[in-house]
Amino acid sequence: MRKLIFLFSLIFTISSINSQELNCLVTVNSEQVAGSNKQVFNTLQQSLTEYLNQTKWTNKTVKPEERIDCAMTIIITSRDANNFKATLQVQSTRPVFGSSYASPILNIKDNEFNFKYNEFDPLIYNKNSFDSNLVSTIVFYVNVILGADADTFSKYGGESHLKEAQNVMLQAQQSGLSSWQNVVGKQNRYLLIDNMLSPKLKNYRNVMYTYHRNGLDEFLSNKNIAKQSLEDSVLSMENIYNKTVGNYLIRLFFDAKADEIVNIYSDGPKTRNISRLTEVLRKISPNNNSKWKNIK
């Protein structure tokens, strides 16, 4: 009987682990902080790794190979007792059909990740209140990762996840921290989720779908058609650019996709609007002009 109970317990444990949505690499870098006691950072890294990878974030059944590969890199810039100032880099990728290539979906740098943490503090999220900037920020980006990923597989498929990220933002606004507030000219968490859910800017999410499903996922079957579809998707980003000056979604897209676009269009076959593509890229993402010159 004990062996039977153990077997069922083992099966349940393996099933639970395999059903999680994220395969997240967490790194906590404390090189900028003086002092020899680094154990708190090791504990934080381990706790976040377990929290992100062992929490069931949705009600979907997810196979091990379907988990989203992502990374969160926390760079601690200063410490005062249990108060930490840090930056957070959030990255995620998505597999491309029929290949071993993983396409970058998110590459976000959050420069205002300040939080309180005592070693061995439990990481608990309450969706109806704000308790911890550490936990709220992590949960916010988990839902952005889930939403952005789902949008690449089905049109607007990430709606529920993005709305959950919005709920995290709304609860966190009671903290008074600027990263959650509507601050004119500031590209922060508020602006990120506000733009991603904005009806006026919804074409961004449509681009994420067509770029991946009609473009990258079709490379194996027909490279010419796939490249043309990718080109059309990128060109349509100009509509988003024309709606809002300094749009966060333009930066969000090209911070993840600039190198990929250059690699795709650095050789043949040529597409019909390649000159128009480089013209639009220089217009809407001038910070990457040194890269766009490699498109042929």
C-alpha positions in Angstrom: 0.0 0.0 0.0 2.8 2.4 0.9 4.5 1.7 -2.5 1.2 2.4 -4.3 0.7 5.7 -2.5 4.3 6.7 -3.2 3.8 5.8 -6.9 0.6 7.9 -7.2 2.4 10.7 -5.4 5.4 10.5 -7.8 3.1 10.5 -10.8 1.2 13.5 -9.5 4.4 15.4 -8.8 5.8 14.7 -12.3 2.5 15.7 -13.8 2.4 18.9 -11.9 5.9 19.9 -12.8 5.3 19.1 -16.5 2.1 21.1 -16.5 3.7 24.4 -15.7 3.9 27.1 -18.5 7.3 28.6 -18.0 10.9 27.4 -18.4 12.5 30.5 -16.9 16.1 31.1 -16.2 16.5 33.6 -13.3 19.7 35.4 -12.6 20.3 37.8 -9.7 23.5 39.7 -10.2 24.8 41.6 -7.2 28.3 42.5 -8.4 27.6 46.3 -8.0 26.7 45.8 -4.3 29.6 46.0 -1.8 29.8 43.5 1.0 30.7 39.8 1.4 27.3 38.4 2.5 25.8 37.4 -0.8 23.6 34.6 0.5 20.4 36.7 0.4 20.9 37.1 -3.4 21.4 33.4 -3.9 18.2 32.7 -1.9 16.3 35.3 -3.9 17.4 33.7 -7.2 16.5 30.2 -6.0 13.1 31.4 -4.7 12.2 33.2 -7.9 13.3 30.3 -10.0 11.0 27.9 -8.1 8.2 30.4 -8.0 8.3 31.1 -11.8 8.7 27.5 -12.9 6.6 25.6 -10.4 3.6 27.9 -10.3 0.6 26.9 -12.5 -0.1 30.3 -14.2 -3.1 29.2 -16.3 -5.7 26.4 -16.4 -4.3 25.0 -19.6 -2.6 21.6 -19.9 0.9 22.2 -21.1 3.3 19.6 -22.3 7.0 19.9 -21.2 8.1 20.8 -24.8 5.4 23.5 -24.9 6.7 25.5 -22.0 7.8 29.0 -22.8 11.6 29.6 -22.7 12.2 32.9 -21.0 14.7 34.6 -18.8 14.6 37.3 -16.0 17.9 39.0 -15.2 17.9 41.1 -12.0 20.9 43.4 -11.6 21.1 44.8 -8.1 22.5 48.4 -8.2 22.2 49.2 -4.5 21.1 47.9 -1.1 20.0 49.5 2.1 19.1 46.8 4.7 16.1 45.0 3.0 15.5 47.7 0.4 16.9 47.0 -3.0 17.3 49.1 -6.2 17.7 47.1 -9.4 17.0 46.7 -13.1 15.2 43.9 -14.6 15.7 42.4 -18.1 12.8 40.2 -19.3 13.3 38.0 -22.4 11.2 35.3 -24.0 11.4 33.2 -27.2 9.0 31.1 -29.3 9.9 28.1 -31.4 9.5 28.3 -35.2 7.6 25.5 -36.9 9.8 22.8 -38.4 13.1 24.2 -37.2 15.3 24.4 -34.1 15.2 28.2 -34.3 13.8 30.1 -31.3 12.4 33.5 -32.3 12.8 36.4 -29.8 9.4 37.7 -28.7 10.3 40.0 -25.8 13.4 41.9 -24.8 12.4 44.4 -22.2 14.6 46.3 -19.8 12.9 47.7 -16.7 15.1 50.3 -15.1 12.9 50.9 -12.1 12.7 47.6 -10.3 13.0 48.6 -6.6 11.7 46.3 -3.9 11.9 45.1 -0.3 13.0 41.6 0.5 14.0 39.7 3.6 15.7 36.4 3.0 13.3 33.5 3.0 10.3 35.8 2.6 7.5 33.7 0.9 6.5 34.9 -2.6 2.8 35.2 -2.5 0.6 37.1 -4.9 -2.9 38.4 -4.1 -4.7 39.5 -7.2 -7.0 41.7 -5.2 -4.4 43.8 -3.4 -0.8 45.2 -3.6 1.5 43.6 -1.0 5.0 43.4 -2.6 6.6 45.3 -5.5 8.9 42.3 -6.0 6.0 39.8 -6.5 3.7 42.2 -8.4 6.4 43.1 -10.9 7.3 39.4 -11.5 3.7 38.4 -11.9 3.1 41.4 -14.2 5.8 40.3 -16.5 4.8 36.6 -16.3 1.4 37.6 -17.8 3.1 39.8 -20.4 5.2 36.8 -21.4 2.1 34.5 -21.6 0.1 37.1 -23.5 2.8 38.0 -26.0 3.5 34.3 -26.7 -0.2 33.4 -27.1 -0.6 36.3 -29.6 1.9 34.7 -31.9 0.0 31.5 -32.2 -3.6 32.8 -32.5 -4.9 36.3 -33.3 -5.3 38.2 -30.1 -4.9 34.9 -28.2 -3.2 36.5 -25.3 -6.1 38.8 -24.3 -6.8 37.1 -21.0 -3.2 37.2 -19.9 -2.7 40.8 -20.9 -5.8 41.8 -19.0 -4.4 39.9 -15.9 -1.2 42.0 -16.3 -3.4 45.1 -16.4 -5.1 44.0 -13.2 -1.7 43.6 -11.6 -0.9 47.2 -12.7 -4.1 48.6 -11.4 -3.6 47.0 -8.0 0.0 48.1 -7.9 -0.9 51.8 -8.6 -1.9 52.1 -4.9 1.8 51.8 -4.1 2.4 55.2 -5.6 5.5 54.0 -7.4 6.1 55.8 -10.6 6.7 52.6 -12.6 3.0 51.8 -12.3 1.6 55.3 -12.9 0.6 57.1 -16.0 3.5 59.5 -16.3 3.6 61.6 -19.5 6.6 60.7 -21.7 7.6 57.7 -19.5 7.9 54.2 -21.0 7.1 52.1 -17.9 4.8 49.2 -16.9 1.7 51.3 -17.1 2.4 52.4 -20.7 3.5 48.9 -21.7 0.2 47.2 -20.8 -1.9 50.2 -21.7 -0.5 50.2 -25.2 -0.7 46.4 -25.7 -4.5 46.5 -24.8 -5.2 49.8 -26.6 -7.9 49.4 -29.4 -6.1 52.1 -31.3 -2.9 50.2 -31.3 -4.3 46.7 -31.8 -2.5 46.3 -35.1 0.6 45.6 -33.1 -0.8 42.3 -31.8 -2.1 41.5 -35.3 1.5 42.0 -36.6 2.8 39.6 -34.0 0.4 37.0 -35.2 1.0 37.4 -39.0 4.8 37.8 -38.6 5.1 34.5 -36.8 2.3 32.3 -38.2 2.2 33.5 -41.8 5.9 34.4 -41.9 8.4 32.5 -39.8 6.2 29.3 -39.5 5.9 29.1 -43.3 9.7 29.3 -44.0 10.0 25.6 -44.3 7.3 25.2 -46.9 7.8 28.3 -49.0 10.6 30.8 -48.2 9.6 33.3 -50.9 6.0 33.6 -49.6 7.2 33.6 -46.0 9.6 36.5 -46.6 6.9 38.5 -48.4 4.5 37.9 -45.5 7.2 39.0 -43.0 7.9 42.1 -45.1 4.2 43.0 -45.2 3.9 42.6 -41.4 6.9 44.8 -40.7 5.7 47.5 -43.2 2.3 47.6 -41.4 4.2 48.7 -38.2 4.3 52.2 -39.9 0.6 52.6 -39.1 1.3 52.2 -35.4 4.2 54.6 -35.7 1.9 57.2 -37.3 -0.7 57.0 -34.5 1.6 57.9 -31.5 4.9 59.7 -31.4 7.5 57.7 -29.5 5.2 54.7 -29.3 6.4 52.1 -26.8 5.2 49.2 -29.0 7.6 50.2 -31.8 10.5 50.0 -29.3 9.1 46.7 -27.9 9.0 45.1 -31.4 12.4 46.2 -32.6 14.2 45.5 -29.3 13.3 41.9 -29.9 13.2 41.7 -33.7 15.9 44.0 -35.2 18.7 41.4 -35.4 16.2 38.8 -36.7 14.9 41.0 -39.5 18.5 41.8 -40.6 19.4 38.1 -40.6 16.3 37.3 -42.7 16.9 40.0 -45.3 20.7 40.0 -45.5 20.5 37.5 -48.4 18.0 36.2 -51.0 15.5 35.6 -52.3 14.5 39.3 -52.7 11.1 40.5 -52.0 9.1 43.0 -54.0 9.1 45.9 -51.5 12.7 45.6 -50.1 13.6 49.2 -50.8 10.3 50.3 -49.2 11.1 48.0 -46.2 14.5 49.7 -45.5 12.9 53.1 -46.0 10.2 52.4 -43.4 12.6 50.7 -41.0 14.9 53.8 -41.0 11.9 56.0 -40.4 10.2 54.2 -37.5 13.3 52.7 -35.9 16.2 55.1 -36.5 18.2 53.8 -33.5 18.8 50.6 -35.5 20.0 52.4 -38.7 23.5 50.8 -38.3 21.7 47.4 -38.6 19.3 48.3 -41.4 22.2 49.1 -43.8 23.0 45.4 -43.9 19.6 44.6 -45.5 20.0 43.8 -49.2 
